[in-house]
């Protein structure tokens, strides 16, 4: 527990900044909706008829004239990318930073097993993601109350849940990778997030690349699909969680035998 608390304390400023920025941007997005709603019908028609651009971002499946359609796209832009970047950063730095900052020898001289180190660091990563999403849910809920908009609670909840699971998957994958790194891996984490994001765009553009939906976690966070079906795609989600579990197991096995310099 000591290491877990130390990790949370060590990352509290970063967590506070990321949570504040993402929550603020989502709140502003929700609050400006009433002023934009009168123009949303024309914007919706325009967005739906932009060909490949509409397909790439799933805007052909959403009605901007309705709050849920508007939120589905904006949530993906803000929470999707912002949350993915945060999850990747905390995940990929969890184990690798000990060698980068030359604190590994100090940590490993304490009466704590490597198994315990991995478990406590992984728990700290997940707790940070839970904290960020708690702030986001609170901010979004308060903003919706402020504008007095009636929204489908189930659909909004599914959208937020999908992005939470995306963050868990990306954090797990980058956490596993961090066990193989020696020098941080900040760029590696961000690169993986961007790669996943563009894989989803490519999958939306052509049916020949639709198999990428099974690889990228953005496949099960598609706002148009969640709004239309009132459900998260179970196949994509199951495979994503399998990837996450495999990455954690691989990272756990590597760190236990790793020659830490």
Rosetta blueprint (number, residue, H / E / L):
1 X L
2 X H
3 X H
4 X H
5 X H
6 X H
7 X H
8 X H
9 X H
10 X H
11 X L
12 X H
13 X H
14 X H
15 X H
16 X H
17 X H
18 X H
19 X H
20 X H
21 X H
22 X H
23 X H
24 X H
25 X H
26 X H
27 X H
28 X H
29 X H
30 X H
31 X H
32 X L
33 X H
34 X H
35 X H
36 X H
37 X H
38 X H
39 X H
40 X H
41 X H
42 X H
43 X H
44 X H
45 X H
46 X H
47 X H
48 X H
49 X L
50 X L
51 X L
52 X H
53 X H
54 X H
55 X H
56 X H
57 X L
58 X L
59 X H
60 X H
61 X H
62 X L
63 X L
64 X L
65 X L
66 X L
67 X H
68 X H
69 X H
70 X H
71 X H
72 X H
73 X H
74 X H
75 X H
76 X H
77 X H
78 X H
79 X H
80 X H
81 X H
82 X H
83 X H
84 X H
85 X H
86 X H
87 X H
88 X H
89 X H
90 X H
91 X H
92 X H
93 X H
94 X L
95 X L
96 X L
97 X H
98 X H
99 X H
100 X H
101 X L
102 X L
103 X L
104 X H
105 X H
106 X H
107 X H
108 X H
109 X L
110 X L
111 X L
112 X L
113 X L
114 X H
115 X H
116 X H
117 X H
118 X H
119 X H
120 X H
121 X H
122 X H
123 X H
124 X H
125 X H
126 X H
127 X H
128 X H
129 X H
130 X H
131 X H
132 X H
133 X H
134 X H
135 X H
136 X H
137 X H
138 X H
139 X H
140 X H
141 X H
142 X H
143 X H
144 X H
145 X H
146 X H
147 X H
148 X L
149 X L
150 X L
151 X L
152 X L
153 X H
154 X H
155 X H
156 X H
157 X H
158 X H
159 X H
160 X H
161 X H
162 X H
163 X H
164 X H
165 X H
166 X H
167 X H
168 X H
169 X H
170 X H
171 X H
172 X H
173 X H
174 X H
175 X H
176 X H
177 X H
178 X H
179 X L
180 X L
181 X L
182 X L
183 X L
184 X L
185 X L
186 X H
187 X H
188 X H
189 X H
190 X H
191 X H
192 X H
193 X H
194 X H
195 X H
196 X H
197 X H
198 X H
199 X H
200 X H
201 X H
202 X H
203 X H
204 X H
205 X H
206 X L
207 X H
208 X H
209 X H
210 X H
211 X H
212 X H
213 X H
214 X H
215 X L
216 X L
217 X H
218 X H
219 X H
220 X H
221 X H
222 X L
223 X H
224 X H
225 X H
226 X H
227 X H
228 X H
229 X H
230 X L
231 X L
232 X L
233 X L
234 X H
235 X H
236 X H
237 X H
238 X H
239 X H
240 X H
241 X H
242 X H
243 X H
244 X H
245 X H
246 X H
247 X H
248 X H
249 X H
250 X H
251 X H
252 X H
253 X H
254 X H
255 X H
256 X H
257 X H
258 X L
259 X L
260 X L
261 X L
